[in-house]
Amino acid sequence: MTFNTFDQVAEWYNNTKPLGGKNNKGLDIRPIGARRYKHNRIMKYDDNTYALLDGYFDPHGSSISVEYAKNMSAVLWSRRDGKEYIRIRNVPVGWTNFARADFHQRYLPRTMQYLQHQSGKHEIRVLTPEGVEYYVLPKTRYAWNYTTQTETADDGAFLEFERDGDEWIRVSAPIVVPSTRIDKELKKQLKPVIEEFYAQMQVLAPMLNMREYKNRNQYYDTLIDYLKEADKDLNVWQLRRAISTHIPNKIAREILSESEHEVRMTFAAVVAYEIGLYQVVDGNKDIKKMREAYNRFMNTALGLTTTQEI
């Protein structure tokens, strides 16, 4: 089923009988396609707002807020002041998005197309009054903190379009994302501590035995506990999935710059595991590949990449 208009979404919702059974009672689950795939469904927020859900961030059976669930909908159709809008959103940074990518490929209007490139870039191909345009759809840093039961600030990493006949006009603000360009001056300033840490890590890490799950878990827990104490708004789950992306740049720089920092050894153990040092020790990875991984990790963790608007 393809929905090309707001009215088609509302009509499908109104004509679809909610799932029955004791597990679905009172949940108003109205599938988009086959009823056995109940995670793919339409949710009505009000007469002017309908969400197409793909199973992620479903407010039913979850501790996330209704507002966060709505904001994280795969597709959100709305009508405001007589105008029709569609909003499209990716998953958070650190998540794999196979299910959401498949959902976008199936349920965007016929004048839009979801594209995923081998480079990992996600785009939406859109028919606009100026012709066909391509818009990057990055993953978002907007997250739910299950510890504090609060959401982080919305980074606006979504695409929203207003209908103009059979065409669409982008109305969402430009999205600020990291670019592949490096701030060379900043990297030059930090290069001494980056190299010193790299050398120290290679000496220490083999003795820390991060191959053992128990040890590995302990080092990650110690580092994350320290980061949480330093910044209570940090999301533990996100730190676990992508520590280089979510560690505050300021703290990462402090750890590298202070030779006696209290979590320096812990950070060395985590970085060594993340970049594959133990695979190199075991002869399963080329040291050049490890160094490249180290550079990428530090570029992200230390905030050495520049940003751009898309």
C-alpha positions in Angstrom: 0.0 0.0 0.0 1.3 3.4 -1.0 -0.1 6.6 0.6 0.1 9.6 -1.6 -2.1 12.0 0.4 -3.2 12.8 3.9 -6.8 11.8 3.0 -5.6 8.4 1.9 -3.9 7.8 5.2 -7.0 8.9 7.2 -9.3 6.8 5.0 -7.1 3.7 5.5 -7.2 4.2 9.2 -10.9 4.7 9.3 -11.6 1.6 7.1 -9.2 -0.7 9.0 -10.7 -2.6 11.9 -8.4 -2.6 15.0 -6.8 -5.9 15.9 -8.7 -8.0 18.4 -7.5 -10.4 21.1 -6.5 -9.9 24.7 -3.0 -8.8 23.8 -4.3 -6.0 21.6 -7.4 -4.9 23.6 -7.6 -1.1 23.9 -4.5 -0.5 21.8 -6.2 0.6 18.6 -3.7 -1.3 16.4 -4.6 -0.8 12.7 -2.0 -2.5 10.4 -1.0 -1.0 7.1 -0.7 -4.3 5.3 -1.1 -7.9 6.4 -2.7 -8.0 9.9 0.0 -10.4 11.2 2.6 -7.6 10.8 1.0 -5.4 13.5 4.2 -3.4 14.1 3.6 -1.7 10.7 0.6 0.4 11.5 -1.1 3.7 11.4 -1.5 5.6 14.7 -4.0 8.5 14.9 -2.9 11.3 17.3 -5.8 13.6 16.3 -7.9 14.5 13.2 -5.0 16.3 11.7 -2.1 14.0 12.6 -1.4 10.4 11.7 1.9 8.5 12.1 3.1 5.5 10.1 4.9 3.3 12.5 7.5 0.7 11.7 7.8 -0.9 15.1 10.4 1.4 16.5 9.3 3.9 19.2 5.8 2.6 19.5 4.3 4.3 22.6 2.3 1.2 23.4 4.2 -1.1 25.8 7.1 1.3 26.1 8.2 3.8 28.7 8.9 6.5 26.1 6.7 9.6 26.1 3.9 9.9 23.5 5.5 13.1 22.2 8.9 11.5 21.7 7.2 8.5 20.0 5.4 10.9 17.6 8.5 12.9 16.9 10.4 9.6 16.0 7.7 8.3 13.7 9.1 6.9 10.5 6.5 9.0 8.6 4.3 11.7 10.1 1.4 13.1 8.0 -0.2 16.3 9.3 -2.6 19.0 8.2 -2.1 22.5 9.5 -3.9 25.7 8.5 -5.4 23.8 5.5 -2.1 22.7 4.2 -0.7 19.2 4.0 2.7 18.1 5.3 4.8 14.9 5.5 7.7 14.5 7.8 10.3 11.7 7.4 12.8 10.6 10.0 15.7 8.2 10.3 16.7 6.2 13.4 19.2 7.5 16.0 22.9 7.5 15.5 24.3 4.1 16.4 21.2 2.2 15.3 21.1 0.0 12.3 18.2 1.1 10.1 17.4 -1.9 7.8 13.8 -2.1 9.0 13.2 1.7 8.7 14.9 1.8 5.3 12.6 -1.0 4.1 9.6 0.9 5.6 10.5 4.1 3.8 10.9 2.3 0.6 7.4 0.9 0.9 5.4 3.7 2.3 6.5 7.0 0.9 4.3 8.8 -1.7 5.0 7.9 -5.3 6.6 11.3 -5.9 9.2 10.4 -3.3 11.8 7.6 -3.2 14.1 6.4 -0.4 17.7 5.8 -1.5 20.5 4.2 0.5 24.0 4.2 -1.0 26.9 1.9 -0.4 28.6 4.7 1.3 26.0 4.6 4.0 24.3 7.8 3.0 20.5 8.0 3.1 18.6 10.2 0.7 15.1 11.0 -0.3 14.4 11.7 -3.9 11.6 14.2 -4.2 9.6 15.8 -7.0 9.6 19.5 -6.4 8.4 22.5 -8.4 12.0 23.0 -9.5 12.3 19.3 -10.6 13.7 16.3 -8.9 15.8 17.1 -5.8 17.8 14.8 -3.5 17.8 15.5 0.2 20.1 13.7 2.7 18.3 12.0 5.6 20.9 11.6 8.4 20.5 9.7 11.6 19.4 11.7 14.5 21.0 12.4 17.9 17.5 13.0 19.4 17.2 10.2 22.0 15.2 8.9 24.9 17.1 8.6 28.2 15.6 5.5 29.8 17.4 6.2 33.1 15.9 9.7 33.7 12.8 9.0 31.5 13.4 12.2 29.6 14.3 13.1 26.0 17.3 15.0 24.8 16.9 18.2 22.8 15.5 17.5 19.3 18.3 18.2 16.8 15.8 18.7 14.0 17.4 15.9 11.9 14.3 15.2 9.8 12.8 16.2 6.5 9.4 17.9 6.3 7.7 18.8 3.1 4.5 20.8 2.2 2.3 19.6 -0.6 2.2 21.7 -3.7 -0.2 19.8 -6.0 1.6 16.6 -6.8 4.9 18.2 -5.9 6.6 19.0 -2.6 8.4 22.0 -1.1 10.9 21.4 1.8 9.9 23.5 4.8 12.1 22.0 7.5 15.2 23.8 8.5 18.7 22.8 7.3 20.2 20.0 9.2 23.6 20.5 10.8 25.7 17.3 10.4 29.4 16.4 10.7 31.2 16.6 7.4 34.1 14.4 6.2 36.4 17.5 6.4 38.8 17.7 9.3 39.7 20.9 11.2 43.4 20.8 10.4 44.4 23.5 12.7 42.7 21.9 15.7 44.1 18.5 14.8 47.6 20.0 14.6 47.2 21.4 18.1 46.0 18.0 19.5 48.4 15.8 17.5 51.0 15.5 20.3 48.5 14.1 22.9 46.8 11.9 20.2 50.2 10.3 19.4 51.2 10.0 23.1 47.9 8.3 23.9 48.2 5.9 20.9 51.7 4.8 22.0 50.6 4.3 25.6 47.5 2.4 24.6 49.5 -0.1 22.6 51.6 -0.8 25.6 48.8 -1.0 28.2 46.0 -2.6 26.3 47.4 -6.1 25.8 47.7 -6.4 29.6 44.1 -5.3 30.2 42.6 -8.4 28.6 39.6 -6.9 26.9 38.9 -10.2 25.2 37.2 -11.4 28.3 33.6 -10.2 28.4 33.7 -9.7 32.2 36.7 -7.4 31.9 35.4 -5.6 28.9 32.1 -5.0 30.6 33.8 -3.6 33.7 35.9 -1.1 31.7 32.9 0.1 29.7 30.8 0.4 32.9 33.6 2.4 34.7 34.0 4.8 31.8 30.3 5.3 31.4 29.8 5.8 35.1 32.4 8.5 35.0 30.8 10.2 32.0 27.4 10.0 33.5 28.7 11.7 36.7 30.3 14.4 34.5 27.2 14.9 32.4 23.9 13.6 33.7 22.1 14.1 30.4 24.2 11.5 28.6 22.3 8.5 27.3 23.9 5.3 28.7 22.4 3.2 25.9 23.8 5.4 23.2 27.3 5.5 24.8 27.3 1.7 24.8 26.5 1.5 21.1 28.8 4.3 19.8 31.1 5.7 22.4 33.2 7.8 20.0 30.1 9.5 18.8 28.5 10.3 22.1 31.4 11.0 24.5 31.5 14.8 25.0 34.4 16.2 23.0 35.6 18.3 26.0 35.9 15.2 28.3 37.7 13.2 25.6 40.2 16.0 25.2 40.7 16.2 28.9 41.4 12.5 29.1 44.1 12.6 26.4 45.6 15.8 27.7 46.0 14.7 31.4 48.5 11.9 31.8 47.2 11.1 35.3 43.5 11.4 34.4 41.5 9.0 36.6 39.9 7.1 33.6 42.8 7.4 31.2 43.7 3.7 31.4 40.0 2.8 31.2 39.6 4.9 28.1 42.7 3.3 26.6 41.2 -0.2 27.1 37.9 0.9 25.5 39.5 2.6 22.5 41.8 -0.4 22.0 38.8 -2.7 21.8 36.9 -0.4 19.6 39.6 0.0 17.0 40.6 -3.7 16.9 43.9 -3.7 18.7 43.3 -7.2 20.0 42.7 -8.5 16.5 46.0 -7.1 15.5 47.7 -8.8 18.4 46.1 -12.1 17.4 47.2 -11.6 13.8 43.7 -11.2 12.4 43.9 -7.5 11.4 46.5 -5.3 9.7 48.0 -2.7 11.9 47.5 0.0 9.2 43.7 -0.7 9.4 43.9 -0.4 13.2 45.6 3.0 12.9 43.0 4.2 10.4 40.3 3.1 12.8 42.1 5.0 15.6 42.3 8.2 13.5 38.5 7.9 12.8 37.7 7.3 16.4 39.7 10.3 17.6 38.4 12.6 14.8 34.9 11.9 16.2 35.6 11.7 19.9 37.7 14.9 20.0 35.4 16.8 17.7 37.9 17.3 14.9 35.4 17.1 12.1 33.8 20.3 10.8 30.0 20.6 10.4 27.9 21.5 7.4 24.2 22.3 6.7 22.3 20.0 4.4 
